[in-house]
Amino acid sequence: MYTYLSHIDSPADLKKLKPEQLPALAEEIRHFLLQTVSETGGHLGSNLGTVELSIALHYCFDSPNDKIIWDVGHQAYTHKILTGRRDRFNTQRQYKGLSGFPKRSESEHDAFGVGHSSTSISAGLGMAAAASLAGTRNHAIAVIGDGSLTGGMAFEALNQAGHLKKNLIVILNDNEMSISKNVGAFSSFISRKLTGRYFRDLKKEMQGLLLNIPAIGTDILHFARRAENSLKGFLTPGSLFEALGFDYLGPLEGHNLEQLVEVFNNINELDGPLLVHVMTTKGKGYKPAEETPHKYHGVGAFDIATGKGAPKPAVKSYTDVFGETIVQLAEQDPQVVGITAAMPDGTGLNIFAERFPDRFFDVGIAEQHAMTFAAGLAADGFRPVTAIYSTFLQRAYDQVFHDICLQKLPVTIAMDRAGVVGDDGPTHHGVFDYSFLRHLPGLTIMAPKDENELRHMLSTAVNSGAPMALRYPRGAGYGVTMDAELKTLEIGKGELLLEGDDLCIVAIGSTVYPALQAAELLKQQGIKAGVVNARFVKPLDTELILSVARTTGCIVTVEENALQGGFGSAVLELLSDNGLQDVRVKRLGIPDYYVEHGSQAQLRKDLGIDAEGIAASVQKLVAEKTKISLQSTTVTTSILQTDASDSSAFHQEMQLKGYK
């Protein structure tokens, strides 16, 4: 039972507290976060860093009338707790529980749904413009981290906001840490130089010195603070934002509730675009997270006392295998370079970065730039490998088209977290890449059935001399034996893993092993199902797929991608183009809706693409095929037994039965 937190079910309850009670509430929330996230997993470090900021925003502004927009959403847990979701917070990121990100359908206080970065200022400006058009004074407050400001969209929005002069408040949450160490001139400008530790330490020392002067020390300190505000354009990053048309306040100490509340109450009455620079500590209040914030960005369940999570699985993850393989390729070829968009650890490129620091590039949260940067390297003879989560590659579609494929540049696009990814939900599921990539001329797309095949596909891609896209799932592999040597696969060639007379399951990537397991289940039911590992979505193995289609007359395709425009659609197009429209085809994959969050196993079960789901669909299809076959036999027998003189009566009977 918490003294303050237990009684807060809405921002209105929060406003009943006295300002001097807020620091105690912050400590209760921090304790609550640690207790809950240590059991459920989630984004810890960023949320520990924004406890006071979230309290101050809801204490001073009037949500949901005032719109608070959280960029990315990694830091919105306290916001959720303060807006009526405390009692359900232990369900966050759990199957059928709360989302790990702000979600409009979940609460009226979630002004804008997020999950990807650099969108908050654009959305906030839209809401500020809407308030202006409606003639209201509702505030739009965009909370954006320093890492998200490396995304170009954020600067586009800042530029327009300065021009429109609408009542937009931007809170820059500067914790000197996005997901990995911030990169680029801008982050260096903010985090290392003008607001670096030297500047802040010097300020603290001067404050302490002045306060120790008898009688007049406090007055001098107040004067110094006023002078500091007057000179902020010279000593802080404010000049940059003021050049964009913003009034600038800060930097503020992000864990000083008294200061935050005072400033936020003051800016309530201000007009025009305003940027408030707030300095926070990622992982605040939990020593392991403060010391190694990148390890506590996203965590599973862990022990609070030690900070240790569950033991790492004995079987290597696809990400780890990718990281080790690209290092092996780079050792053989000095032209291989690695590129990531602020996710070296998440993509496995941290291994590459340690081994080849001069050939590793972290471009920040800027996927579009990453792809064109890779294209530039490829144009001058290098072999860049860009490792980006499938869901984030969606942001760089135009660059893949114009800058890579159109120019036939040999860039390897390694898409981690393809398919359903689990607890992060619809913004993070990588279930659209087949659909938005396979129509691009000249781009080869492939997916491995296991971690050993991943190694060979990566080698094939890097040495192809052409644009290549490779996708693989989140999580551990199958623990298969690794080949000693890397192989070059024949482009567009799949493999027949299992022969079958009744039908053939044509699977791709993470669905191949479930398809083999389904075939075993079907065998127990007397159904002989073949299994093909397609390997390539583009180009398809035309000869193999047409062969099994003609042999069985029945195909089931299985993919962890949207059905619309995906792998199954490609197979249907192949059959149609070759005059095999009479082959029965059942496509299994992601239906036309956004998949919610939950464990990968649970989601695959719900989608019917695990072994049992595949087997059930095949059983149904075989039953339908048998029924149609029996009906056809009955019709043929009737024709043979019908006298020619009764043909008219026969045709009438067939029409009544629905046959033509």
N, C-alpha and C positions, 0 to 999 in steps of 0.2 A: 504494500500500500504506500503510495507516494503522497507527500503532504500537499503538493500543488498539482502535479500532473494528473492525478486520479480524478480531479474535478474539472478538467478542461476537455470539453467535447466540441468546442467551436471557437473561432476567434473572439466571439463575444465573451466567452468565459475567460479567455486570456486577458481581455481588457479590464476585467474586474480586479486584477492583481495590482498592487502598488509597484512602482518602478524598482524599489529596493528589494522586492521579492523575486524579480526576474532572474538574477544570477543563480539563486537556489533552484529555480525551475530548470535552468539550463543544465545544471549538474544532474538533476533527476532525468531529464531527457537523454543526456549522454549515457547515463547508467542503463536506461531502458533500451537504448540503441544497442549497446554492447551486449546486453543479456539476450536480446532478440536475435540480432544478426549472428551471434556466435552459435545459435541453434539452427537458424534457417539458411544462413549464408546471405550474401548480398553485397551491395556497394557500401563499404564501411568508412574508409578514410575520408572521402569527400563529404560524407554526411556528418561525421564528427566535427568537421571543420566549419560547417554552416549552421550549427545549433543556434548561436546567438544571433546571427544574421536573420535566420528564419523567424525567431521570436520577435525581433525588432520590427521586421516587415509587417507581421500580422498584428503587432501591438499598435503600430502607428497608422497603418492603412486599413481600408475597409473592404476586405475580400468578402464576397465575390464581386461587389460593385467596382472596386479597384482590381485590376487584372494583374496578377503576379505570374509571370511567364518564366519558367525555369529552363535554361538551356541544357540540352542533353537529358537532364532529369536525374543524373547520378547523385545530386545533392539535395533532393526534395523529400527525404524521409521525415525530417522534422516538420516540414510543411504538411505532410500527410497526417502525422500524429496530432498536430494542432487543429486539424480541420475535420475532426469527427471519426478518424479511422484508427484510433489508438487500440480499441478492443479487438480489432481485426488485423492488427499489424503483424501478428505472428503468422498470418497467411500470405504475406507479401512474397511474390515470386513463387508461390506454391500453386499446385494444380487447382484451378477454379477459385483462387484467392485473389488478393490485391495485386495489382500490377507493380512492378518495381520502378515504374516511371509515372509521371503525371498522365492522366487519361481522362479525357472530357466526359466519357460516359460513366466514370467512377464517382466523380464529385463535381459539384458546381464551382468548387474552389480551384479545380484544375482548369485554368483558363485555356490552356493549349496543350495538346498531346505532343510528346517529344520522345526521343530515343537516339536520334542523331544530333550532331553538334551544329552550332553556328546559326541556328534558326530563330533564336529568341528575339533579337532586335528587329528583324523583319516582321515577325508576328506582332510584337509589341507596337511597332510603328503603325501597322494596319489597324490595331485596336485604338491607338491614339487618334488616328484619322477618323475612325468610326465615331469616337466620342465627340470629336469636333463637328462632324456632320450632323450628329444627333443633338448638338447643343448642350451636352453635359460636361461636367468637370471631373468625370471619373479618371483615375490615374491608370496608366499602363506602365508596369515596372518589369523590365527585362533583366533577369539575373544571369550573367554570363561569366564563365571562368576564363582565366587568362589563356588556357590552352585552346578554347573555342575561338578566340580572337585570331588564331592562325588560319582560320577558314575564311576564304575571300568573301563569302556571302555576308559575314558579319560587317566587313568594311563597306560593302555595297549598301547595306542598311544604314550604317552610320552616316555615310555620305548623303543619302536622301533625307535622313532625319534632320541633319543640319540645315538642309535646304528648305524642308517643309515647315520647320519651326513649330511642330506640334508638341503637346505636353507629354513627352516621353521621358521616363527616368530609366537610365541604364545603370545597373549595379555591377561593376566589374569586381568579381570575386577573384582576387589575385593571391593564389597560394603557392606560387612559384613551382607548380607541379600540375600538369594535366594528367595524363596516364603515364607517360614516360617523361623524362626531362624535357622541358620546353626547348624548342629549337627555333632558329630564325632570328633575324635582326630585331623584330618587334618584341619578342619575348625577352631577348637579351636586354633590350632598351628598358623595358619595364622592370624585370625581375632581378637583373644583375647589377645594373648601373644606377639609374636614378632612384630606384626604390630598393636597392640592395641592402644587405645586412649592415654594411658599413654606415650607410646613411641612417638607418634606423637605430643602430647601436650608438652612433654619435648623438642622435637626438635624445636617446634615453639618458646618456651620460650628462648632457647639458641640462636636462630637466632635473636630474638628481642634484647637480651642482647648484642650480638656482634655488631649489627648494631648501637647500641647507644654509642659504644666506639669511641671517636673522632679520625679522621684521619686514623687509622689502622683497624677499625672494619670490613670494607668490605673485606679487604685482609684476615683477620683472618677467616672470614666466608667462603671465597672461599677455603682456606686451609682445613677448617674443613669438607667441603663437599667432598674434594678429599680424606681426611682420612676416611670419612664415606664409600665411595665407596670401599676403600681398605679393610675395616673391615666388609663389608656387610655380609660375610659368617658367622660372629659371631653374628651380630645384626639383621639379617633379615632372611626370609625363603629361601634366595638364595641357601644355602647349600644343601637343599633338591633337588632343580632342577638341580644344578650343579652336584650332585651325579648321576642324570639321564642322564648327558651328555649335558646339556644346559648351555649356557652362560646366566647369570641372570643380569637384570637391574631393579633397583627400590628399594623400592616402589616410584612411581611418583605420584604427585598430579594430579588427573584425570580431574580437572577443570581448570588447569593452561595451557592454550593453548600455551603460549610461551615455556614452558618447554616441552610439548608434541611434538610440531613441531620440536624443536631442537633435541630431542632424536630420533624421527622417521626419520628425515633427516640423522642423523648420522648412524642409523642401516641400511639404504638403501644400504650401501656399505659393510656390514658385511656378512660373510659366516657362514654356519653351523646353527644348531638349536639354537634359541635365545628366552628367555622368558622375557617379559617386564611386570612387576608387577605395575598395575595402581590402585590407590585408588580412588573410586568415592562415591558419596552420592546418594543413591536411592531417587528419588523424588526431586532432586536438584532444588531449585528455587520456589517450591510451598510448603509452610509451612505445610499444612495438610498432604501432601504426605511424607515430610521429617520426621514428628513426628510419623506417623502411616503408614509406608511403606507397611505393609502386607495388609492394607485395600485398597491400591491404586495400587496393582499389576495388577489386571484386574478389570475394572470398567465399569458400564453402564454410560449413560448420567448423568451429575451432574452439580450443580450450582457452578461456580468457586469461588464466593464470600464466600460461606459457606462451600463448599466441600461436601454438602449433595446431595445424589442421589434421585431417585424416591422412594416414600414410599414403604416399604417392603410389598409384597402381604399378604393379610389376611390369605390366605391358605398356610399352611406350605409346604415347599419343601420336596421332597423325602429325600434329604440329611439331613435336620433337623430331620425328623421322624426317619431316621436311627440312628442319633446321640443320640436321646432321648431313643430309644429302646435298644441300646447296653448298655447304662447306667443302664437302668432298669434290663437287664439281668445280668450285672456285680454286681448289688446290691444283686441279688439272688444267684449268684455263684461266689465265690472268685477266681475261676480258669479261668474266662474270662479275656482276655487281648486284647488290641487294638494296631494295628500296621498300620503305614502309611509311605509313601515314600515322605516326605517333603510337605504333603498336609493336615495338621490337620484341617484347616479351610474349605478347599474345600471339604473334605469328611465328615465333621460333627464330626470328632473325637476330635475337640477342647473341646467339652462338656465333653467327656470322660476323656480327659487329665486333666481338671480342677478338676474333681471329683475323679479320681483315678490316680494321677501322677506316682505312682510306678508301675502301670500296663499298662502304655502307653509308646509306643516306636515309635519315629520318626527316621527312619534309613537314612534319606537323600534321594537324588535322586538316589535310588539304588533298583529298583523293584526286580531284581533277588535275591539280598541279603534278601530283605523283605520276600520273599516266603520261602527261606530255613531257615531263622531265625525263621519264624513261625513254620516250620516243626520241628525244634529243640525243641521249646517250647511244641508242641503237643506230641512229642516223650516222654517227661517227665511229661505228665499228665495234661497240661494246655489246654485251649480251645481258641486258638488265632483266632481273626477276623482281616483279612487284608483288609483295605479299600483303594482301588486303582481305578483310572479311568480305564474304559474298554480299552481305547486305549493304556494306559501305561502297562497294564497287558501283552500285546503282547510281551513285552521285557522279560518276565519271563516264557515263555512257557516251556522251558526245566526244570525249577525248579518245575513247577506245575506237570509235568510228573514224573520226577525222584524222587524228594524229598518229594512230597505229595501223589500223586495218587498211584504210584508204591508201596509205603510203607503203604498205607491205613491210613494215618494220619489225624486226625480230625481237619483240617484247614478250616475255613469258608472264602471264597474269595468273598468279597462284591465289586461288580463292579459298581461304580457310573458312571454317564455320558454315559450310554449304549444307543445305537441307535444314531440318528443324534443329534448333540449337538449345531449346529447353527453357530455362526459367526467365530469360530476358524477354521472351514473347514476340509479338508480331513485328516490332520494329527491328528485331535482330535475326529472325529466321531468314536464312539464305535460300529461299525457295523460288526465286524468279530468274536466276542467271541463265539457265538454258534458254528461257523464253526471250530474254532481251539481248542475248548474244548470238544465237544460232543463225539468225537471218543475215548477219554481217558477212559479206563476201570475203573469202580468204582467211577467215579465222577458224582454226581447228579447236574443237572443244572435247575434252576427255575427262573421265572420272575413274579412279582406281577402285577395284573391289576390295583391296586390303592395303596395308602399309608397305608391303614389298612391291606391289605394283605401282604404288605412288612413287617410289624411288626411280623405277624405270621410266615412268611417264615424265617426271621432272627432267631426267636426263634427255629423253626424247625431245622435249620442248626446247630446252636450252640449246640443243645442237641442231635444231630444225632449220634455222635461218628464216623463220616465218613467224607471224603472230600466232600465239598459242595461248589457250585458256585451260587451266587445270583446276578442278574443284574437288574438295575432300571435306569430310565431316568433322565436327567437333568431337573430341573425346579419344579414348584409347582405341588402338587397332585390335587385331585378333590374336596377336602373339605368334604370327606365322614365322616360319624360317626365312631369314633374309638371304638372298643370293649374294655370293661373294663379289660378283662383278655387276656393274650397271649395264643394262641392255638398252638398245635402241629399238623401240617397237615400230612395227610397220603401221604407218598412218592409215586409219580407217579399217583396221582389222580387229574383229572381235574373236571370241573363242567359244566353242561349243563345249560346255562343261558336263552336260548330261543329255543323253538321247531319250526321246519319248515319242510314243506313237499317238497319244490322245491329243496332245497340244504341246506348245512350247512357251515357257516363261522367258521373255527377253528382258533382262534386268540391266541396270546401269549403276555403277558406283556403290554406294552404301546399301543398296537393295539386293545385291547379288547373293550374299550369304543367306539372308532371309529367304530368298527364292529357292536356294538349294535345300534349306530346312523345310520349306513348304513342300518341295518335291518329295521329300522323305515322308512327310505326313500324308500326302496324297497317295503314295505307294501303298500305304496301309489300307487305303480305301479302294484299292484296285485301279487307281488312275495312274497312267504312265505319262509323267510330265517331263519334257526336256527342259534344259536351262541353258541360256546363252548369256555370257558376259559380254555386253555390247562394247564396252571400253570407250567407244567414241560416239558422241552425240552428233558430231559433224567432223568428217564425213561418216555416214553410217556404213557398216559392212553390208553392202547391197547383196552380194552373193550369198552370204550366210543367212541373212534374214529372209530373203526370198525362198531359199531352199527349205528352211524349217516351215515357212508359211505354206508352201506347196505340199510338203509331206504331211503335215498335221491338219491343215485347213483351219487352224485355230491358234491364236496368239494372245498372250497376256503380257502387256508391257508394265514394268514397275519402275518408278522413279521417285526421288524425294525432291520434286519440283512441281510447280504449278502445272496442271494438266493442259491449260490453254497455252498453246505454242511450245510445249515442252518436248521431251523425248518421245512420248507416245504419239504426239502429233506428227513428229518427224517420221515415225514408222508408218503411220496411216498414209502420209503423203507418198512414201516410197511404194507401198502396196498399190495405191491408186494409180500412180504414174506407170506402174508395170502391169496394169490390167488385172490385179488380184482383188477386185472389190468384193468378191464373194467370200474371202477369208474372214472368219469371225474374229473380231479384235475387242479385247477388254483392256482399258487403260486404268491403271492404279497410280495414284499420286495425290497431289494437293488439290482439293476441289476449289471452286471459285469463292473462297472466303478467306479472311485473315485468321491464321491459326493462333490461338491464345497461348499463354505460358503454361508450362508444366514440364515434367521430366521428359527426356527424349523418348524413353521407352513407353511412357503413357501416351504421348502424342502420336507415336507411330502406331500404337494399338488403336487409338481412336480413328486414325486415318486409314486403317486397314492395310498398312504396308509392312507390318511385321510378318513373321512366318505364318502365324495362325490366320491373320487377315488375308494374306495372299492365298492360302489353301482354301479358305472359305469362298473366296471369289471364284477360284478355279472350279471348285465343286459345283457351284451354281451355274457357271458357264457350261460345264460338261453336261449337266442335267438338261439345260436348255437345248444344247446341241443334240443330245440323244432324243429329246422330245420332238424336235423338228425333223430329225432323221426318221423317226417312227411315223410321223404324220406323212412325210413324203412317201414312205413305203406303202402306207395304206392307200394313198391317192393313186399310186402306180398300179397297185393290185386291182383297184376298182376300175381303172381304165381298161385293163386287160380282160376283165370279166364282163365288161359292158358290151352288149351287142350294138353294132353300128346303127341299127334301126332305133335304138334308145338313146342315141347321142344327144339329142335335144334335151331329153329329160335329165341326162347325166350332167350336162353343162349347167342346167338350172340348179341341180343339187349342189354342184361345186361352188356356184356363186353364192348360194345361201350359206355355205360353210366358210366363205371368205376367200376362196381360191379363185384365181383368174386363169 
